[in-house]
C-alpha cells in the first residue's frame, strides 16, 4: 500500500513537472509569436524608410545632374561667346 502511494506521488510529481514545462513552452511559444510579429513590423518599417530614402536620393541625384547639364550649357555658351568676341576683336585689329 505504501509502495502504491509512493508510485502515485511520483506520478503526480511527474505530471506537475510536465504541466510546468507545458506552461513554459506555451509562454515561450507566445513570446516567439509576438517577437516574430514585432520583427515583421520593424522590417516593414525599415523597408518603407529605405525606399523613401532611395527615392529621395534618386530625385536629388537627378536634380544635381540636371543642374550640372545646365551649368555645362551655360559654360559652353559663355566660351563660345568669348571665343567669338576675341575673333571679332582680333579681326577688327587686323591681327587675324
BADORO-687968 format. One line per field, with one value per residue: residue number from 0; x negated, y, z negated of N, C-alpha, C in turn. Coordinates in Angstrom, 2 decimals, padded with zeros to 5 digits. Atoms other than C-alpha are relative to their C-alpha. Example, Ala and Ser with C-alpha at 12.3 -4.5 7.8 and 13.67 -1.06 7.14 Angstrom:
pos <- 0_1
n.X <- -000.89_000.82
n.Y <- -001.19_-001.19
n.Z <- 000.00_000.06
ca.X <- -012.30_-013.67
ca.Y <- -004.50_-001.06
ca.Z <- -007.80_-007.14
c.X <- -000.90_000.77
c.Y <- 001.20_001.09
c.Z <- 000.00_-000.73
This chain:
pos <- 0_1_2_3_4_5_6_7_8_9_10_11_12_13_14_15_16_17_18_19_20_21_22_23_24_25_26_27_28_29_30_31_32_33_34_35_36_37_38_39_40_41_42_43_44_45_46_47_48_49_50_51_52_53_54_55_56_57_58_59_60_61_62_63_64_65_66_67_68_69_70_71_72_73_74_75_76_77_78_79_80_81_82_83_84_85_86_87_88_89_90_91_92_93_94_95
n.X <- -000.82_000.93_000.68_-000.93_-000.09_001.24_-000.07_-001.01_000.61_001.00_-000.74_-000.56_001.13_000.40_-001.02_000.15_001.19_-000.37_-000.90_000.84_000.72_-000.97_-000.30_001.19_000.04_-001.07_000.44_001.07_-000.61_-000.68_001.03_000.61_-000.96_-000.02_001.30_-000.07_-000.87_000.73_001.10_-000.60_-000.38_001.24_000.54_-000.86_000.29_001.36_-000.06_-000.70_000.92_001.08_-000.55_-000.19_001.33_000.52_-000.70_000.51_001.35_-000.14_-000.53_001.07_001.02_-000.51_000.02_001.41_000.40_-000.63_000.72_001.32_-000.23_-000.26_001.25_000.89_-000.55_000.34_001.44_000.23_-000.46_000.92_001.27_-000.23_-000.13_001.32_000.82_-000.52_000.37_001.45_000.22_-000.45_001.01_001.22_-000.29_-000.08_001.38_000.73_001.05_-000.43
n.Y <- -001.19_-001.12_-000.01_-000.56_-001.42_-000.62_000.02_-001.00_-001.30_-000.22_-000.26_-001.35_-000.92_000.02_-000.73_-001.42_-000.46_-000.08_-001.15_-001.19_-000.07_-000.39_-001.43_-000.74_000.16_-000.85_-001.37_-000.23_000.00_-001.29_-001.03_000.12_-000.52_-001.46_-000.45_000.10_-001.09_-001.26_-000.02_-000.24_-001.41_-000.78_000.19_-000.74_-001.42_-000.23_000.04_-001.21_-001.13_000.17_-000.34_-001.45_-000.60_000.33_-000.87_-001.36_-000.02_000.01_-001.31_-000.98_000.29_-000.49_-001.47_-000.41_000.24_-001.03_-001.25_000.10_-000.13_-001.43_-000.72_000.28_-000.73_-001.41_-000.15_000.15_-001.24_-001.08_000.23_-000.31_-001.46_-000.59_000.30_-000.80_-001.39_-000.14_000.00_-001.28_-001.00_000.24_-000.34_-001.44_-000.50_000.42_000.95_001.38
n.Z <- 000.00_000.06_-001.30_-000.96_000.32_-000.48_-001.47_-000.36_000.27_-001.04_-001.23_000.15_-000.12_-001.42_-000.75_000.33_-000.73_-001.42_-000.14_000.06_-001.26_-001.03_000.20_-000.46_-001.44_-000.54_000.20_-000.97_-001.33_-000.16_-000.07_-001.33_-000.97_000.15_-000.52_-001.47_-000.47_000.19_-000.98_-001.32_-000.03_-000.08_-001.34_-000.94_000.20_-000.51_-001.46_-000.46_000.20_-000.97_-001.31_-000.03_-000.11_-001.33_-000.94_000.23_-000.56_-001.46_-000.38_000.21_-000.99_-001.29_000.06_-000.12_-001.39_-000.80_000.27_-000.64_-001.44_-000.26_000.24_-001.14_-001.14_000.21_-000.22_-001.43_-000.64_000.40_-000.69_-001.42_-000.09_000.24_-001.18_-001.10_000.30_-000.24_-001.45_-000.51_000.41_-000.78_-001.38_-000.12_000.14_-001.19_000.37_-000.28
ca.X <- 000.00_-002.84_-004.56_-001.46_-001.25_-004.90_-004.36_-001.22_-003.09_-005.90_-003.39_-001.69_-005.07_-005.96_-002.66_-003.15_-006.59_-005.18_-002.44_-005.06_-007.07_-003.97_-003.15_-006.72_-006.57_-003.28_-004.67_-007.77_-005.65_-003.52_-006.62_-008.18_-005.00_-004.92_-008.62_-008.02_-005.15_-007.26_-010.17_-007.91_-006.59_-010.10_-011.28_-008.31_-009.01_-012.70_-011.94_-009.50_-012.04_-014.76_-012.55_-011.67_-015.36_-016.27_-013.62_-014.84_-018.41_-017.38_-015.43_-018.32_-020.77_-018.59_-018.25_-022.03_-022.58_-020.10_-021.91_-025.28_-023.87_-022.55_-025.85_-027.82_-025.50_-026.00_-029.76_-029.68_-027.66_-029.95_-033.06_-031.60_-030.67_-034.12_-035.83_-033.60_-034.25_-038.01_-037.85_-035.87_-038.39_-041.31_-039.65_-038.97_-042.62_-043.66_-045.77_-043.86
ca.Y <- 000.00_002.37_001.43_002.28_005.65_006.41_005.43_007.59_010.53_010.12_010.04_013.21_014.95_013.91_015.24_018.53_018.86_018.13_020.74_023.33_022.52_022.80_026.19_027.39_026.04_027.84_031.06_030.75_029.99_033.09_035.20_033.88_034.65_038.19_038.58_037.41_039.90_042.73_041.80_041.74_045.22_046.57_045.06_046.58_050.00_049.70_048.75_051.66_054.11_052.69_053.01_056.61_057.47_055.71_057.70_060.94_060.09_059.31_062.57_064.60_062.88_063.66_067.30_067.55_066.02_068.49_071.40_070.17_069.90_073.47_074.71_072.99_074.51_077.96_077.47_076.31_079.35_081.67_080.07_080.33_083.95_084.73_083.00_084.79_088.14_087.53_086.75_089.90_091.96_090.31_090.76_094.41_094.88_093.27_090.74_087.73
ca.Z <- 000.00_-000.88_002.33_004.34_002.58_003.40_007.03_007.16_005.56_008.05_010.90_009.57_009.22_012.76_014.08_012.21_013.77_017.22_016.69_015.70_018.80_020.98_019.44_020.04_023.56_024.22_022.77_024.93_027.96_027.40_026.79_030.02_031.96_030.55_031.35_034.94_035.33_033.90_036.15_039.23_038.36_037.84_041.13_042.96_041.43_042.29_045.89_046.24_044.80_047.04_050.12_049.23_048.78_052.02_053.89_052.30_053.26_056.85_057.05_055.62_057.94_060.96_059.87_059.49_062.93_064.41_062.73_064.00_067.53_067.37_065.93_068.71_071.31_069.81_069.79_073.41_074.46_072.48_074.00_077.50_076.90_075.54_078.47_080.92_079.21_079.31_083.03_083.66_081.68_083.44_086.81_086.15_085.11_088.33_086.50_087.61
c.X <- -000.87_-000.73_000.88_000.12_-001.23_000.00_000.98_-000.55_-001.02_000.67_000.59_-001.11_-000.45_000.99_-000.07_-001.17_000.32_000.92_-000.79_-000.76_000.91_000.34_-001.16_-000.08_001.04_-000.38_-001.09_000.54_000.71_-001.01_-000.68_000.93_000.05_-001.29_000.01_000.88_-000.72_-001.11_000.53_000.39_-001.23_-000.62_000.80_-000.27_-001.37_000.00_000.68_-000.91_-001.13_000.46_000.18_-001.35_-000.61_000.65_-000.49_-001.40_000.04_000.46_-001.08_-001.10_000.42_-000.03_-001.43_-000.49_000.59_-000.73_-001.37_000.15_000.24_-001.29_-000.97_000.48_-000.33_-001.48_-000.33_000.39_-000.95_-001.33_000.13_000.10_-001.34_-000.90_000.42_-000.39_-001.49_-000.29_000.42_-001.01_-001.25_000.20_000.03_-001.38_-000.81_-001.10_000.36_-000.62
c.Y <- 001.26_000.16_000.64_001.52_000.74_000.10_001.07_001.41_000.36_000.34_001.42_001.03_000.11_000.79_001.50_000.61_000.17_001.20_001.31_000.21_000.41_001.49_000.86_-000.03_000.89_001.47_000.36_000.08_001.33_001.14_-000.02_000.56_001.53_000.59_000.00_001.10_001.34_000.14_000.29_001.47_000.88_-000.12_000.81_001.50_000.35_000.04_001.24_001.22_-000.06_000.41_001.52_000.72_-000.25_000.91_001.44_000.14_000.05_001.37_001.07_-000.19_000.52_001.51_000.51_-000.19_001.06_001.34_000.00_000.18_001.47_000.81_-000.21_000.73_001.48_000.24_-000.09_001.27_001.14_-000.15_000.37_001.51_000.68_-000.22_000.85_001.46_000.21_000.04_001.34_001.09_-000.17_000.39_001.51_000.65_-000.32_-000.98_-001.43_-000.60
c.Z <- 000.00_001.32_001.06_-000.18_000.51_001.53_000.47_-000.21_001.07_001.32_-000.03_000.16_001.46_000.84_-000.27_000.77_001.49_000.26_-000.03_001.31_001.15_-000.10_000.49_001.52_000.67_-000.11_001.01_001.42_000.26_000.11_001.36_001.07_-000.05_000.56_001.53_000.58_-000.10_001.04_001.40_000.15_000.16_001.38_001.02_-000.11_000.57_001.52_000.56_-000.13_001.02_001.39_000.12_000.16_001.37_001.05_-000.13_000.59_001.53_000.50_-000.12_001.04_001.38_000.05_000.15_001.43_000.92_-000.17_000.66_001.51_000.37_-000.16_001.16_001.25_-000.11_000.27_001.49_000.75_-000.34_000.73_001.48_000.19_-000.17_001.20_001.17_-000.20_000.25_001.49_000.61_-000.33_000.83_001.45_000.19_-000.17_001.23_-000.30_000.31_001.21
